[in-house]
């Protein structure tokens, strides 16, 4: 019926491949250099519709980070209180801090005197546990609020990203519906599926894990850097010495890793295409004894994927250890110089403790951002493959003001039609024919003559190169594709069923039909007789491979589908090729009833099935070499007679 995919046209010549993919039409994914910056910018534009959610999430992240970086400062105050309590306990009660400082200097202990001068102590007092407890309570409150804001921020960020990925899937689905048949005829199904499933899933996971982390890391760096300069600008400058080194390492590793991630996902698409082809064609692979060759091809792709993945992960995996080393180097510098500053009394021990925590917090987001680099690069590589699909040239849009025949009768005319799959290879040249309403047009000829191409042009799966095709006087190019295909029912040699019940498969494309109508169509197509033998009858569930029914029974189900839709024009492309001789006779009788009052195009290799056609067209090399009825063409002794004799006369001689 009209929703069924056409018989694939010849594929464009792919690069040579090893293994059974040569026999099943497989080819490698299209090579394209990675544009990391361009794809990254485009990926950010996808997030724009969710800017309100993301703005709130960034606000919450800012609050969370602000509270988090306040924590070490408060803990530093608690440390100063503890340290001051220890010192004050050792000093004699009743004296002042100034007296003790002067005594230390007089004794030659200048360093201890400087340290004591920097502390807020009351000699002989000891620990102020009340003040320490108050500070620790505030620390607990600050970290609790920071955690709550962080959870809310993560929730909103994930919500925004999942919305973006959901919209991207819808965009891809809409894009697929607008792509021309030529695209699917030239691409391995596994490669297309890999972009629609694996690449979008990988992109979603990469965004979910990296966006929130990058935002938090960036805010943390800014917040921590501000606190570091507040405490000591000298130590802050020392801590920043390692930043240029971190940037150089991250940039260098990123440039080395990105091509490997691009290669990884391209090879993943090729591997999926090969697996999908081998799975759907496993019977053919076994019949030709190509299991070992198929396994070798799989092994080649698997080894290529292993190598690309290993290189990508190894190069990007070097990032985090390198950043940790730089962070530890920064920690040593800060600890040593900070200790000297405490000894000299320039800083309190609590300030140095807070600064050391800040230095660790400063290097930690740098390391985290670096560790996110492999996720970001992998996600951008997948995004580039999805964008490549979204940027594929679409089929010509339907007319803005579509035409429609005033009265639908079913008259089809091909007027000087020419068509080429490739510009330099003509297939059909200057073909003209007329199918009157209610007539049956049989199309015969050798393989590759252009029979199925003629039907593809009528369905507008492909558009003519020149000339035109009309339906009741209206150029089909001036009609919408949906309007045109709604008038045509198709039964193809390659049956197509979806996962669902037999009744649902028969009713596919016919809206609002009753079970009685489904059963009536099944009886007309001789489906009812074998469905009644199944335990669940019409409610028997089939998978997309039609497991549970034979090839001939699947063919009958698709014929019943055409019965139910009652089209104006009927297209039968070797519709009885998979049924036995007895069933073929029954189907021919049913088809005669179905064709009554409808224009029918019948492509057939069995000439016995088209003897009663009103007009028989004999095609060779894309043109019509003969036309007439069965008796007249036999009497003419031309191409049709030769085809007929090759099927029947020679068979009789052999018998």
Number of C-alpha atoms within 10 A of each C-alpha: 28 21 13 17 15 21 17 15 16 12 17 15 9 15 12 11 14 15 20 25 23 13 13 16 20 28 24 20 22 13 8 12 9 17 14 19 10 11 18 18 11 15 19 9 12 16 16 13 12 16 14 11 19 21 14 15 25 21 14 22 26 22 17 27 25 18 21 23 24 20 21 23 22 19 21 21 21 21 20 21 23 19 19 23 22 17 20 22 16 12 18 14 12 10 12 14 20 12 9 17 19 15 14 17 14 11 10 11 13 17 15 16 23 18 19 22 17 18 20 16 23 19 21 18 18 19 18 12 13 9 14 17 12 11 19 17 11 14 20 12 14 19 18 15 15 23 17 12 21 21 16 16 26 21 13 19 23 22 15 22 22 16 16 20 19 14 13 19 17 12 13 19 13 12 17 19 12 15 17 19 21 18 16 15 17 18 20 25 19 21 24 21 15 23 25 19 12 17 25 22 17 20 23 23 18 21 23 19 15 21 17 23 17 18 16 23 23 17 20 25 20 15 21 26 21 15 19 25 14 11 17 16 14 12 21 21 13 14 26 15 12 16 18 10 14 22 14 11 17 23 15 12 19 20 14 14 23 24 20 23 28 27 22 23 25 25 23 26 27 25 25 21 25 27 19 18 21 22 12 12 16 15 11 16 22 13 10 9 12 15 17 13 15 21 15 15 20 19 13 14 19 16 13 17 21 15 15 23 20 16 18 24 17 13 18 26 18 15 25 20 13 17 27 18 14 19 24 15 13 22 19 13 17 21 17 10 15 24 17 13 17 19 20 17 19 16 19 26 24 22 24 24 21 25 30 23 20 28 25 20 22 26 27 19 21 26 24 18 23 28 20 21 25 25 22 25 25 26 26 30 29 28 23 26 26 22 17 13 17 18 10 14 12 16 16 11 9 13 12 9 9 13 15 18 15 9 8 13 17 26 20 23 21 21 16 15 21 21 24 18 18 9 9 7 9 14 18 26 18 15 17 16 16 15 19 19 19 18 21 26 26 26 26 25 22 13 12 14 19 22 27 20 23 22 22 20 19 24 22 19 20 20 20 20 16 15 15 21 25 20 21 19 16 18 17 25 20 16 21 19 17 12 13 18 21 17 18 23 27 27 27 24 19 18 21 17 22 15 14 15 18 25 21 21 21 26 26 20 19 16 8 7 13 12 13 9 13 23 20 17 24 27 16 21 28 20 24 20 11 12 22 11 9 13 9 12 15 21 14 15 19 18 12 11 14 19 13 13 15 12 15 17 20 23 26 27 28 29 30 27 27 28 28 25 22 18 23 21 25 26 26 22 23 18 25 24 18 19 18 10 11 8 17 17 14 13 21 16 13 17 18 13 13 18 21 13 16 21 23 31 24 23 27 21 19 16 18 12 18 22 14 15 20 17 21 26 23 23 23 19 17 22 20 22 14 16 18 18 17 20 11 13 19 17 10 12 12 13 17 26 17 12 19 19 15 12 15 14 13 11 10 10 7 7 6
